[in-house]
Amino acid sequence: MFNKFASILQHAVEAIDNWSGELEPRLAPNLPLQEDFVYHWKSITKYYIDNTDDKRPVDQTNIPSHLEQMLEILIQEEEERGEAGPCMEYLMQHKLLETLHTLGRADCPPGMKQEVLVFFTKLLGKIQQPILPHVNVHRPVHRLIRVCGEVQAAPTENEEIQFLCTLCAKLKDNPYLVNFFLQGVELTKYNSEAPPKSESTPSSSPSKGSDSSTGSEGCPEYNIIDSLLSLTQSPDSRIAVKSCEGLMLLVSLPEQAAADCAVKHTRLCEVLTDRLGLLHRGLPATMEPIDIESVEAKWGLDFSDKDDANQFPGKRQLTSFLSWLDYCDQLIKESHKTIGAALAFAVKERFFVPVFEPQIMQASEVGALTATALLTQCLKMVTSEHLLHELVMFCLGECRDMEMPGDAARRHKLRHRVIERCDHLSDELTLVSLRLFEVLLQKPHEHVTHTLILANLEERGYYDIRKEDVSQPSSHDNSLNVSKDSNPESQEPTSDSVNHGQSSDLVSESGNQGNQDVSQNSQEDSQDANQTSSHNDQEHVANGLSTSPPTTPTPLTPTSPTTPKEDDIEDWLNEEKWSPQKDSPTKDKDGSPVHKVVNSFLFLVPDEIKSSSQVEGTGYDMYLRDAHRQFRECCISSINWDWPSVVKPLPKCRTDIHFYEGSLLKVLFDKLSRVLDQPYDVNLQVTSVLSKLALLPHPHLHEYMLDPCIPLTPGVRSLHSVLKRVAADLMLRAQRIPDFNRKLVMVRQQLMGMAPAENVDHRTLLEGAIVLEEFCKELAAIAFVKHHATSSQHFLQK
C-alpha cells in the first residue's frame, strides 16, 4: 500500500513541476539538456529501486514518457550542435543501452521489451551521426537482435521486425558495419574496405575485446539473419513480408565475410528451400496444364480469390508456391554471388532433385503431366543467373559431348524421358513436353542449345564433303555473321541481295512493318529493280507472298482416296519444281543465295493447294515483323556466348564420325513428318520449337536448318528435306479429296474465327496443310530477316 501511495505522490510532483514550468517559464528557466537527460534516466532507475515487486504493465508507469523525452533530447542536441554532444556521450559512457537491453530481455515491468525495441529503433533511425561503430552501441544492439524471433507469434513481433529492418537499412547504407554483427568470425583474412573516417570513433573497430567480432569462441554466428529467418515463419503476413525484405537487404551486402558466414553458419539456404518443399506438398496431386500456365504469381502481392473468373482447385496453394519461388529467385538475383550460388544449388539439391525428378519420371501420365507443366512454369519465372543455371543442369545434365544414338538415357535420365514424351501416345503429354523445351530454348543460357543441338553440328557431319566443288562458290559460303566481334557499321548490304523478284517485293512492302533494319541503299536498289521487273514475274511473286489477290488456283481432280505410295512421293520429289537450285521467276542473273533460300520455302507448297491467298490478313509480311523482333532478341541474349561468326572450314572437320542429329531434333523431325496426321495443337507446338531453333544466330545451325542448297550426306535429313517430303505427300493426298480447295479455305476461316465451326471431312489433314503452309512462310521470313539483319549497320543499335 505504501508503494502505491509513493507512486501516486511521485506522479503528482512531476505533474506539478511540468505545469509550473509551463506557467512560469521566466521564473523557472529550462535545465541544460544534459541535466534534463540525466534526470529522465535517473527517474527510470529510481522506479526500479522503489518498485522491486511491482507487476503493473509498463504503460501504467512513467517509463515510456521518460524514454521518449530522452530520445527527443538526443535529437534536439544533434540538431543544435550538428554532432554528438554530452547527452550522447553520457549514454555511451554509462552504458545506458546495455542496461536497457537487460531490462527489455527481462520484460520487467511487463511490456518493457516493446518499449526498449521502440527506443532502439528510433535511436538508430533518427540519429544521423554514426553511432553504431561504438562498442557501447553495437554490442547491446547485437544482444538485442538475439531477443527477436525467439517466440513465434509473440506480441512484440511488430516492434521486433521494425527494429531489425531499421538495422538492415543502416547496414545497407554502410556495408562495413555488418562486421560488428558477425559473431566469432575472423575478419583479418578478408580484404574489406575500412570504414570512412567520418564514421570511425575511438572505439569503432572490431577488436579482440569485443564479443561481436573475433573474441567469441565456438561456432561463428550471424544472428540478424537467424532472427529474420524466424520471423519469416510468422502467421502475420505483414511481418513475414517485412522479414523477407530485411533478408533481401542483408544478402545484397558486398562484404565477403558476411556472405561466407551467411552460407556456412546460418540456416538461410535450408529454411528458404525447405519452405519450397512445404508449399509444394500442399498442392493438389493433379492440375490442368492450362490452369498452371495461367497463374501469374509475384512475391509480396496479396492473393485474393474474390471476383476471380479463372478459379480452379488448388489455385491459392499454387500461387503461394510460385510466389515463394519468385522470392527465392529475386533473392538470388540481388544477393552476393557467394550467397546466390549456394542458395541456387540448395534449391536444386534439396527441392528439385528429390521432389520434381521422381514426379516427372513416374509412370502415371496424369502425375507426369502435372509435374512437367509445373516445372515449365517454374522455368518461365526464373530470371536469376545462378538459379537458371542450376535448373538447366537439372533438366539437361552437365554433359557437353556429342550425342550418339542410344546413349541419351546414359547421359541424363530426366532429359531422355522428357524427349521421349515429345512423341508420346498422349497428345497432352506430348504438348507439355514440347512446351518445356520451347521455354528452355528461350532462356539466355548457352548450355541449352549446345547440349541439345550444337554439339552434334560442330563437325558439320550433315554436309556431304564429296559433293563440295571448291572452284564454284555456293550459297552455303554465305555464313551467318552475327557475333560480338563483328562491326555492324562496317557491313554494307549488297544491292543484289534485295533487288529482284520476290525479295524485292518483301523489302518494299515491309519497310514500315518490321524489316526496318534493311539499309536505305538496299531499299532504293529494290525499288529500281521492281520498276524493271517483268509483269509476269511480279504476278508470280505476288501470288507467292499473298500480298495481292492471286489468280484462282486450279481445282484438284479427285481420284481414289488411297494413301499415296512411296514411289509416287519420290516421283514428286524428283521433279524440277521441287528443286531450289533451278531457275525460278524470281531468280536474278547472279543467283542471289538469299533468294534461293526464301523461294525454296515459299514455293515448297504448290499454289494449287494453298489457301492463304484466298483469306485476307494471312500475308507473308506479318511473319517479317515477328521474325525481326524475335531474331533481335536472340542476338542480344547470345551476344556473350562466344559463338563463331562463320562455319567451320570443311578441311578442319572430322570425317570419321557418323552424323546423328541428336535425340531432340530426331523427335522434332519425326513429328514434323507426320504433320498431316497429327492434331492441330501438336503441330503448332512442333513448329514453334523448330522456329525457335531456326532463329538462333549460330552459323552451323543456320546452315543446317535454313540452307536447302547444301549437299546432304546420304541418309541425313534436314528441315527443308522433311518439309519437301511432307509437301509432296500433301500434293498426292489432296488429289484424292473431293472439293479440296473449298474445304481447305473453310477450315482456315474457322481456325481464324471468320466462319462458324462445322464438321469437315479430313479435318486433320486440312489443318496440317494449313500449318505446313504457314510454317514455310515463317521459315522464309526468318531466313530473309537473318540475312539482311546481319548486314544492317543499325540492327543491334535499334
C-alpha positions in Angstrom: 0.0 0.0 0.0 2.8 2.3 0.9 4.5 1.7 -2.5 1.3 2.6 -4.4 0.9 5.8 -2.4 4.5 6.8 -3.1 4.0 6.2 -6.8 0.9 8.4 -6.8 2.8 11.1 -4.9 5.6 11.0 -7.4 3.2 11.4 -10.3 1.7 14.4 -8.6 5.0 16.0 -8.0 6.1 15.5 -11.6 2.8 16.9 -12.9 3.1 20.0 -10.8 6.7 20.6 -11.9 5.6 20.3 -15.6 2.6 22.6 -15.0 4.6 25.2 -13.2 7.3 25.1 -15.9 4.7 26.0 -18.5 3.1 28.8 -16.5 6.3 30.5 -15.2 9.0 29.9 -17.8 10.8 33.2 -16.9 10.9 32.4 -13.2 12.0 28.7 -13.7 14.3 28.6 -16.8 14.8 25.2 -18.6 17.5 23.0 -17.3 20.5 22.3 -19.6 19.9 19.4 -22.0 22.4 17.1 -20.2 20.8 17.7 -16.8 17.4 17.1 -18.2 18.6 13.9 -19.9 20.2 12.6 -16.7 17.1 13.5 -14.7 14.9 11.3 -17.0 17.3 8.4 -16.9 17.6 8.6 -13.1 13.8 8.7 -12.9 13.7 5.3 -14.7 16.3 3.8 -12.5 14.6 5.1 -9.4 11.4 3.4 -10.4 13.2 0.0 -10.3 14.8 0.8 -6.9 11.4 1.8 -5.4 9.3 -0.9 -7.1 11.1 -4.2 -7.0 7.9 -6.3 -6.8 5.6 -4.2 -8.9 3.8 -6.2 -11.6 2.0 -3.3 -13.3 2.3 -3.1 -17.1 4.8 -0.6 -18.3 2.2 1.6 -19.9 0.8 2.4 -16.4 4.2 3.8 -15.3 6.2 6.9 -16.4 8.9 4.8 -18.1 7.6 5.3 -21.7 7.4 9.1 -21.3 10.9 9.3 -19.8 12.3 7.2 -22.7 10.5 9.4 -25.2 11.9 12.5 -23.5 15.4 11.1 -23.6 15.1 10.4 -27.3 13.8 13.9 -28.0 16.7 15.4 -26.1 19.2 13.4 -28.1 17.6 14.5 -31.4 17.4 18.2 -30.3 21.1 18.1 -29.2 22.2 16.7 -32.6 20.2 19.4 -34.4 21.7 22.2 -32.4 25.3 21.0 -32.4 25.4 19.1 -35.6 27.3 16.4 -33.9 27.2 14.1 -30.9 27.0 16.1 -27.7 27.3 15.5 -23.9 24.0 13.6 -23.8 25.1 11.1 -26.3 28.5 10.8 -24.5 26.7 10.2 -21.3 24.6 7.5 -22.9 27.7 5.7 -24.2 29.9 6.1 -21.2 27.4 4.9 -18.7 26.3 2.1 -21.0 22.6 3.1 -20.9 21.8 0.8 -23.9 23.3 -2.2 -22.1 21.0 -1.5 -19.1 18.0 -1.1 -21.4 18.8 -4.3 -23.1 18.9 -6.1 -19.8 15.6 -4.6 -18.8 14.0 -5.4 -22.1 15.1 -9.0 -22.1 13.7 -9.5 -18.6 10.5 -7.7 -19.7 10.1 -6.1 -16.4 7.7 -4.5 -15.9 5.6 -6.4 -18.4 5.8 -4.6 -21.8 9.3 -3.3 -21.2 10.6 -5.3 -24.1 8.4 -3.4 -26.5 9.5 0.0 -25.1 13.1 -0.9 -25.4 12.7 -2.1 -29.0 10.9 1.1 -29.9 13.7 3.2 -28.3 16.5 1.3 -30.1 14.6 1.6 -33.4 14.0 5.4 -33.1 17.6 5.9 -31.9 19.1 4.1 -34.9 16.6 5.6 -37.4 16.6 9.3 -36.3 20.1 9.9 -35.1 22.2 10.9 -38.1 25.6 10.6 -36.5 27.4 7.2 -37.0 27.0 5.7 -33.6 26.8 2.0 -34.5 30.6 1.6 -34.6 30.9 2.5 -30.9 31.3 -0.7 -28.8 28.7 0.5 -26.3 26.1 0.8 -29.1 26.7 -2.1 -31.4 27.2 -4.6 -28.6 23.8 -4.0 -26.9 22.2 -3.8 -30.4 23.8 -7.2 -31.2 22.5 -8.7 -28.0 19.0 -7.2 -28.6 19.0 -8.9 -32.0 19.1 -12.3 -30.3 15.8 -11.5 -28.5 14.0 -11.0 -31.7 12.2 -14.1 -33.2 12.7 -16.2 -30.0 9.0 -16.7 -29.6 6.6 -17.4 -32.5 3.6 -15.1 -32.8 4.9 -13.0 -29.9 3.1 -9.8 -29.0 6.3 -7.9 -29.7 6.7 -9.2 -33.3 5.8 -5.8 -34.9 8.4 -4.0 -32.8 11.0 -6.7 -33.5 10.6 -6.5 -37.2 10.7 -2.7 -37.2 13.9 -2.8 -35.2 15.6 -5.4 -37.5 14.5 -3.7 -40.7 15.9 -0.3 -39.4 19.2 -2.0 -38.6 19.2 -3.7 -42.1 18.7 -0.3 -43.7 21.7 1.1 -41.7 23.9 -1.8 -42.8 22.8 -1.4 -46.5 23.9 2.3 -46.3 27.2 1.4 -44.6 28.0 -2.3 -45.5 31.3 -2.3 -43.4 29.2 -2.1 -40.2 28.0 -5.6 -40.7 31.4 -6.8 -39.5 30.3 -5.7 -36.0 27.5 -8.2 -36.0 29.4 -11.3 -37.2 29.9 -13.4 -34.0 33.2 -15.3 -33.9 34.3 -14.6 -37.5 38.0 -13.9 -38.1 38.0 -10.8 -40.2 41.7 -10.4 -40.8 41.6 -12.8 -43.8 39.1 -10.7 -45.6 40.2 -7.6 -47.5 37.2 -5.5 -46.5 37.4 -1.8 -47.1 37.9 0.3 -44.0 35.0 2.5 -42.9 35.1 6.1 -43.9 36.9 8.4 -41.4 33.7 10.3 -40.7 32.1 7.1 -39.3 35.1 6.0 -37.2 35.3 6.7 -33.5 38.0 5.7 -30.9 36.0 2.5 -30.2 34.8 1.9 -33.8 36.9 -1.0 -35.0 36.1 -4.6 -34.0 38.7 -5.7 -31.5 39.6 -8.8 -29.6 37.8 -7.4 -26.6 34.5 -7.1 -28.5 32.3 -10.2 -28.3 30.7 -9.2 -31.7 33.7 -10.0 -33.9 36.6 -12.2 -33.1 36.6 -12.6 -29.4 34.0 -15.3 -29.2 35.0 -18.9 -29.0 32.9 -21.6 -30.7 30.8 -21.6 -33.8 30.5 -18.3 -35.7 27.1 -16.6 -35.8 25.2 -14.2 -37.9 22.3 -13.5 -35.5 20.4 -10.9 -37.5 19.8 -13.5 -40.3 18.7 -16.1 -37.8 16.2 -13.7 -36.3 14.8 -12.7 -39.6 14.5 -16.3 -40.7 12.4 -17.0 -37.6 10.1 -14.1 -38.3 9.6 -15.3 -41.9 7.5 -18.1 -40.3 5.2 -15.6 -38.6 1.4 -16.2 -39.2 1.1 -12.5 -39.7 1.8 -12.0 -43.5 2.9 -8.4 -43.0 5.6 -9.5 -40.5 6.7 -12.3 -42.9 7.0 -9.9 -45.8 9.0 -7.4 -43.9 11.4 -10.1 -42.7 11.9 -11.2 -46.2 12.6 -7.6 -47.2 15.2 -7.5 -44.4 16.9 -10.6 -45.7 16.9 -9.1 -49.2 18.9 -6.2 -47.9 21.3 -8.3 -45.9 22.2 -10.8 -48.6 23.0 -8.0 -51.0 25.8 -6.6 -48.9 29.2 -6.7 -50.7 31.1 -7.9 -47.6 32.7 -11.3 -48.4 33.0 -12.2 -44.7 29.2 -11.7 -44.2 28.4 -13.7 -47.3 30.6 -16.6 -46.2 29.1 -16.5 -42.7 25.6 -16.5 -44.1 26.2 -19.6 -46.2 28.3 -21.6 -43.8 27.0 -20.7 -40.4 23.3 -19.9 -40.8 20.3 -21.9 -42.0 19.5 -19.4 -44.7 19.6 -21.9 -47.6 17.9 -24.7 -45.7 15.0 -22.6 -44.4 14.2 -20.9 -47.7 14.5 -24.2 -49.7 12.6 -26.3 -47.2 9.7 -23.9 -47.3 9.5 -24.5 -51.1 9.1 -28.2 -50.3 6.4 -27.5 -47.7 4.4 -25.3 -50.1 4.7 -27.9 -52.9 3.4 -30.6 -50.7 0.2 -28.6 -50.2 -0.5 -28.6 -54.0 -3.2 -31.0 -55.4 -1.9 -34.2 -57.0 -3.2 -33.3 -60.4 -3.9 -30.0 -62.1 -4.6 -29.0 -65.7 -1.6 -27.6 -67.6 -3.6 -24.7 -68.9 -4.5 -23.7 -65.3 -0.9 -23.9 -64.2 0.2 -21.7 -67.0 -2.5 -19.2 -66.4 -1.2 -18.3 -62.8 0.9 -15.2 -62.5 2.5 -15.0 -59.1 4.7 -12.3 -57.7 6.2 -12.3 -54.3 4.8 -9.8 -51.8 1.5 -9.4 -53.6 -1.6 -10.5 -51.7 -3.7 -13.1 -53.5 -7.4 -12.5 -53.5 -9.8 -15.0 -55.0 -12.7 -12.6 -54.9 -14.2 -11.9 -58.3 -11.6 -14.3 -59.9 -13.2 -15.7 -63.0 -10.4 -18.3 -63.5 -10.8 -20.3 -60.3 -9.7 -23.9 -60.1 -9.0 -26.3 -57.2 -5.6 -25.6 -55.7 -5.1 -22.1 -57.2 -4.4 -20.4 -53.9 -1.8 -23.1 -52.9 -0.2 -22.9 -56.4 0.0 -19.1 -56.1 1.7 -19.4 -52.7 4.2 -21.8 -54.0 5.1 -19.8 -57.1 5.3 -16.6 -55.1 7.8 -18.1 -52.7 9.8 -19.4 -55.7 9.7 -15.9 -57.2 11.1 -14.6 -53.8 13.9 -17.1 -53.8 14.7 -16.2 -57.4 14.7 -12.4 -56.7 16.8 -13.0 -53.5 19.4 -15.0 -55.6 19.4 -12.3 -58.2 20.1 -9.5 -55.8 22.4 -11.3 -53.4 26.1 -11.5 -53.1 27.5 -14.0 -55.7 28.6 -16.4 -52.9 25.1 -16.5 -51.4 23.4 -16.6 -54.8 25.4 -19.7 -56.0 24.9 -21.5 -52.7 21.2 -20.9 -52.4 20.6 -21.8 -56.1 22.5 -25.1 -55.6 20.5 -25.8 -52.4 17.2 -25.2 -54.3 18.2 -27.8 -56.9 19.6 -30.4 -54.5 17.1 -30.0 -51.7 14.0 -29.4 -53.7 14.1 -30.1 -57.5 16.1 -33.3 -57.4 14.2 -35.1 -54.5 10.8 -33.6 -55.3 10.4 -32.9 -59.0 12.6 -35.6 -60.5 10.5 -38.6 -59.1 7.3 -36.9 -60.1 8.4 -36.3 -63.7 9.9 -39.8 -64.0 6.8 -41.5 -62.7 4.8 -43.9 -64.9 1.5 -42.2 -64.3 0.6 -40.0 -67.2 -1.6 -37.7 -65.2 1.0 -37.1 -62.5 3.8 -36.7 -65.0 1.6 -34.2 -66.9 1.1 -32.0 -63.9 4.8 -32.2 -62.8 6.1 -31.3 -66.3 3.7 -28.4 -66.6 4.7 -27.1 -63.2 8.4 -27.4 -64.0 7.8 -25.5 -67.2 6.1 -22.7 -65.2 9.0 -22.6 -62.7 11.4 -22.2 -65.6 9.4 -19.4 -67.1 9.5 -17.4 -63.9 13.2 -17.8 -63.1 15.3 -14.8 -64.1 18.4 -15.1 -61.8 21.6 -16.3 -63.5 22.5 -18.8 -60.7 19.1 -20.4 -60.3 18.6 -20.7 -64.1 22.0 -22.4 -64.4 21.0 -25.0 -61.7 17.6 -25.6 -63.3 19.2 -26.1 -66.8 21.6 -28.6 -65.3 18.7 -30.3 -63.5 16.8 -30.7 -66.8 19.6 -31.4 -69.2 22.6 -32.6 -67.3 26.1 -31.2 -67.5 27.4 -33.3 -70.4 28.5 -31.3 -73.4 29.9 -34.1 -75.6 28.4 -35.1 -78.9 25.3 -37.2 -78.5 25.4 -40.7 -80.1 22.4 -42.9 -80.9 21.4 -44.9 -77.9 23.3 -43.1 -75.2 20.7 -40.5 -74.3 19.5 -42.5 -71.3 23.0 -42.9 -70.1 23.8 -39.2 -70.4 20.8 -37.9 -68.3 17.7 -39.9 -67.5 15.3 -37.0 -66.9 16.3 -35.4 -70.2 15.9 -38.6 -72.1 12.4 -39.3 -70.5 11.1 -35.8 -71.4 12.4 -36.1 -75.0 10.8 -39.5 -75.4 7.5 -37.9 -74.3 7.7 -35.4 -77.0 6.5 -38.2 -79.2 4.1 -39.9 -76.8 0.8 -41.5 -77.5 -0.8 -39.0 -75.2 -1.2 -35.7 -77.1 -1.4 -33.8 -73.8 1.9 -35.2 -72.5 3.5 -34.5 -75.9 2.4 -30.9 -75.7 3.7 -30.2 -72.2 7.0 -31.9 -73.0 7.5 -29.8 -76.2 6.5 -26.7 -74.3 9.2 -27.4 -71.7 11.9 -27.5 -74.4 10.4 -24.3 -76.0 10.8 -22.5 -72.7 14.3 -23.9 -72.3 15.3 -22.6 -75.7 14.0 -19.1 -74.9 16.2 -18.9 -71.7 19.5 -17.0 -72.0 21.7 -20.0 -71.3 24.3 -21.2 -73.8 24.3 -24.8 -72.4 20.7 -25.4 -73.5 21.4 -25.0 -77.3 24.8 -26.6 -77.1 23.9 -29.8 -75.4 20.6 -30.3 -77.3 21.6 -29.3 -80.8 25.0 -27.7 -81.4 27.2 -30.5 -80.0 26.1 -32.7 -82.9 26.6 -30.0 -85.5 30.1 -28.9 -84.6 31.8 -31.1 -87.2 29.3 -30.4 -89.9 28.7 -34.1 -90.5 25.5 -33.3 -92.3 27.5 -31.8 -95.1 28.5 -34.2 -97.9 32.1 -33.2 -98.5 32.3 -35.4 -101.5 30.0 -33.1 -103.4 31.9 -29.9 -102.5 33.1 -28.1 -105.5 35.8 -25.7 -104.2 36.0 -24.0 -107.6 32.4 -22.8 -107.6 31.2 -20.9 -104.5 27.6 -21.8 -103.5 25.0 -20.5 -101.1 26.5 -22.2 -98.1 29.6 -20.0 -98.3 27.4 -17.1 -97.2 27.6 -17.9 -93.5 25.6 -16.2 -90.9 27.6 -13.4 -89.4 26.3 -12.3 -86.1 28.8 -12.2 -83.3 30.1 -9.8 -80.7 33.3 -9.4 -82.7 31.5 -8.2 -85.8 31.2 -4.5 -86.5 27.7 -3.7 -87.8 28.9 -0.3 -89.1 31.4 -1.9 -91.4 28.9 -4.2 -93.1 27.3 -2.8 -96.2 24.4 -4.7 -97.7 24.8 -5.7 -101.4 22.3 -4.5 -103.9 21.8 -7.9 -105.5 20.5 -9.3 -102.3 17.2 -7.5 -102.3 16.6 -6.1 -105.8 14.9 -8.9 -107.7 11.6 -10.7 -107.8 10.1 -11.9 -104.5 12.7 -10.5 -102.2 12.4 -7.0 -103.7 8.7 -7.0 -103.0 9.4 -8.1 -99.5 11.6 -5.1 -98.9 9.3 -2.5 -100.4 6.2 -3.8 -98.7 7.7 -4.5 -95.2 9.9 -1.4 -94.9 7.5 0.1 -92.5 6.2 -3.1 -91.0 9.0 -4.9 -89.2 12.1 -5.0 -91.5 13.2 -1.5 -90.8 16.8 -2.6 -90.3 17.5 -3.0 -94.0 19.6 -0.1 -95.1 18.3 2.7 -97.2 20.6 1.9 -100.1 19.2 -1.6 -100.4 15.6 -0.3 -100.4 16.4 2.2 -103.2 18.0 -0.6 -105.2 15.0 -2.8 -104.5 12.6 -0.1 -105.9 14.7 0.3 -109.0 14.6 -3.4 -109.6 10.8 -3.5 -109.1 10.4 -1.0 -111.9 12.5 -3.1 -114.3 10.9 -6.5 -113.4 8.6 -8.1 -115.9 4.9 -8.1 -115.4 4.7 -11.9 -115.3 7.4 -12.1 -112.7 5.7 -9.6 -110.4 2.4 -11.5 -110.7 4.0 -14.8 -109.7 5.8 -13.3 -106.7 2.6 -11.6 -105.5 0.9 -15.0 -105.6 3.7 -16.5 -103.5 3.6 -13.7 -100.9 -0.1 -13.4 -100.7 0.1 -9.6 -100.7 -2.2 -9.1 -103.6 -5.2 -11.1 -104.9 -3.8 -14.0 -106.9 -5.3 -15.9 -109.7 -7.7 -18.7 -108.6 -5.8 -21.9 -108.2 -6.7 -24.8 -110.5 -9.0 -27.2 -108.6 -7.6 -30.6 -108.0 -9.3 -33.5 -109.6 -10.4 -36.1 -107.0 -9.3 -39.7 -107.6 -9.2 -42.7 -105.3 -8.8 -41.7 -101.7 -6.0 -44.2 -101.0 -2.8 -43.2 -99.3 0.0 -42.3 -101.7 2.7 -44.8 -102.2 6.4 -44.2 -101.5 7.2 -44.4 -105.3 4.6 -41.6 -106.0 6.2 -39.4 -103.4 9.7 -40.0 -104.8 8.4 -39.0 -108.3 7.2 -35.7 -107.0 10.4 -35.1 -105.1 12.5 -35.7 -108.3 10.5 -33.2 -110.4 12.2 -29.9 -111.2 9.6 -27.8 -109.4 10.9 -29.1 -106.0 14.5 -28.2 -106.6 15.5 -24.8 -105.2 18.6 -24.7 -107.4 16.5 -24.4 -110.6 15.8 -21.1 -112.1 12.6 -19.5 -110.9 10.8 -16.4 -111.9 12.3 -14.5 -109.0 15.9 -15.6 -109.6 18.3 -12.9 -110.9 21.3 -13.3 -113.1 23.7 -13.5 -110.2 21.7 -16.2 -108.4 21.5 -14.4 -105.1 21.7 -17.1 -102.3 19.1 -15.5 -100.1 16.6 -15.6 -103.0 17.2 -19.3 -103.4 16.5 -19.9 -99.7 13.4 -17.7 -99.5 12.0 -19.1 -102.7 12.7 -22.7 -101.6 10.4 -22.3 -98.6 7.8 -20.1 -100.2 7.3 -22.3 -103.2 7.5 -25.6 -101.3 3.8 -25.9 -101.1 2.3 -25.7 -104.7 -0.1 -22.8 -105.4 -3.0 -25.2 -106.2 -3.1 -26.4 -102.6 -2.5 -23.1 -100.8 -5.3 -21.3 -99.0 -3.7 -18.1 -97.5 -4.1 -16.2 -100.8 -7.9 -16.5 -100.6 -8.2 -15.2 -97.0 -7.4 -11.7 -96.0 -4.8 -11.0 -93.3 -2.7 -14.0 -93.9 0.1 -12.5 -95.9 3.8 -13.1 -95.6 4.6 -9.6 -94.2 3.2 -10.4 -90.8 5.9 -13.0 -90.3 8.6 -10.5 -91.1 7.6 -8.3 -88.2 7.7 -11.2 -85.7 10.9 -12.6 -87.2 12.7 -9.3 -86.9 11.7 -8.8 -83.3 12.5 -12.4 -82.3 15.8 -12.5 -84.1 16.9 -9.3 -82.4 16.1 -10.8 -79.0 18.1 -13.9 -79.9 21.1 -11.9 -80.9 21.0 -9.9 -77.7 20.7 -12.9 -75.4 23.5 -14.8 -77.2 26.0 -12.0 -77.8 28.2 -13.2 -75.0 28.2 -16.9 -75.9 31.3 -16.8 -78.0 29.6 -18.3 -81.0 31.6 -18.3 -84.3 30.7 -15.9 -87.0 31.3 -18.3 -89.9 31.0 -22.0 -90.3 34.0 -24.3 -89.5 36.1 -24.9 -92.6 35.4 -28.4 -94.1 39.1 -29.4 -94.1 39.2 -28.9 -90.3 36.0 -31.0 -89.7 36.3 -34.6 -88.7 35.0 -37.1 -91.3 35.3 -40.3 -89.2 32.1 -39.6 -87.2 28.7 -40.8 -88.4 26.3 -37.9 -88.3 23.5 -38.0 -85.8 21.1 -35.0 -85.5 20.6 -35.7 -81.8 17.6 -37.1 -79.9 15.6 -33.8 -79.8 16.0 -33.0 -83.5 15.2 -36.6 -84.4 11.9 -36.4 -82.5 11.1 -33.0 -83.9 11.7 -34.1 -87.5 9.7 -37.3 -86.9 6.8 -35.2 -85.6 7.1 -32.8 -88.5 7.0 -35.6 -91.0 3.6 -36.6 -89.6 2.2 -33.1 -89.6 -0.7 -34.1 -91.8 -1.9 -36.8 -89.4 -1.5 -35.1 -86.0 -3.7 -32.8 -84.0 -3.6 -29.1 -84.8 -2.3 -28.1 -81.3 0.6 -30.6 -81.5 1.6 -29.3 -85.0 1.6 -25.7 -83.7 3.9 -26.7 -80.8 6.3 -28.7 -83.0 6.7 -25.8 -85.5 7.1 -23.4 -82.6 10.1 -25.2 -81.2 11.6 -25.6 -84.7 11.2 -21.9 -85.4 12.9 -21.1 -82.1 15.9 -23.2 -83.3 15.9 -21.6 -86.8 16.1 -18.1 -85.2 19.3 -18.8 -83.3 22.3 -16.9 -84.8 24.8 -19.8 -85.0 26.3 -20.5 -88.4 26.1 -24.3 -88.3 22.5 -24.3 -87.1 21.6 -21.7 -89.7 23.2 -23.7 -92.4 21.6 -27.0 -91.4 18.1 -25.6 -90.7 17.7 -22.9 -93.4 20.0 -23.6 -96.3 18.4 -26.0 -98.7 21.2 -25.7 -101.2 23.9 -27.6 -99.3 24.7 -31.2 -100.3 23.5 -33.5 -97.5 25.3 -36.7 -96.5 23.3 -39.7 -97.7 20.7 -40.7 -95.1 20.8 -37.3 -93.4 17.6 -35.3 -93.0 17.4 -31.5 -92.9 14.4 -29.2 -92.1 13.9 -28.5 -95.7 14.1 -32.1 -96.8 11.5 -33.1 -94.3 9.2 -30.3 -95.4 9.7 -31.2 -99.0 8.6 -34.8 -98.4 5.6 -33.7 -96.5 4.6 -31.2 -99.2 4.9 -34.0 -101.8 2.7 -36.3 -99.7 0.1 -33.5 -99.3 0.0 -32.9 -103.0 -0.8 -36.5 -103.8 -3.3 -36.9 -101.0 -5.1 -33.7 -101.9 -5.9 -35.1 -105.3 -7.9 -37.8 -103.7 -10.1 -35.5 -101.6 -13.2 -34.1 -103.3 -13.5 -30.3 -103.4 -10.2 -30.0 -101.6 -9.7 -26.3 -102.1 -13.1 -25.2 -100.8 -12.7 -27.4 -97.7 -9.2 -26.0 -97.1 -10.4 -22.4 -97.2 -13.4 -23.2 -95.0 -11.1 -24.8 -92.3 -8.7 -21.8 -92.4 -11.6 -19.4 -91.9 -12.9 -21.5 -89.0 -9.5 -21.5 -87.4 -9.3 -17.7 -87.7 -12.8 -17.3 -86.3 -14.1 -15.9 -89.5 -16.6 -18.8 -90.1 -18.9 -20.8 -87.8 -17.5 -24.2 -86.7 -18.9 -27.2 -88.6 -17.8 -30.7 -89.3 -15.5 -31.1 -92.3 -14.1 -34.4 -93.7 -10.4 -34.9 -93.5 -10.1 -32.1 -91.0 -6.8 -33.2 -89.5 -5.3 -33.3 -93.0 -6.6 -29.9 -93.9 -5.4 -28.4 -90.6 -2.0 -30.0 -91.2 -1.9 -28.5 -94.7 -2.5 -25.0 -93.3 0.2 -25.5 -90.6 2.6 -26.6 -93.3 1.9 -23.6 -95.5 2.2 -21.1 -92.6 5.4 -22.7 -91.3 7.0 -22.4 -94.7 6.2 -18.7 -94.8 7.6 -18.3 -91.3 10.8 -20.0 -92.2 11.2 -17.9 -95.3 10.7 -14.8 -93.2 13.3 -15.9 -90.7 15.8 -16.6 -93.5 15.1 -13.3 -95.1 15.4 -11.3 -91.8 18.5 -13.1 -90.7 20.3 -12.4 -93.9 19.5 -8.7 -94.1 19.7 -8.0 -90.3 23.2 -9.2 -90.2 24.2 -6.8 -92.9 22.3 -3.8 -91.4 24.6 -1.3 -89.8 21.9 -0.3 -87.2 20.4 -3.7 -86.3 21.9 -4.1 -82.9 21.7 -0.4 -82.0 18.0 -0.1 -82.6 
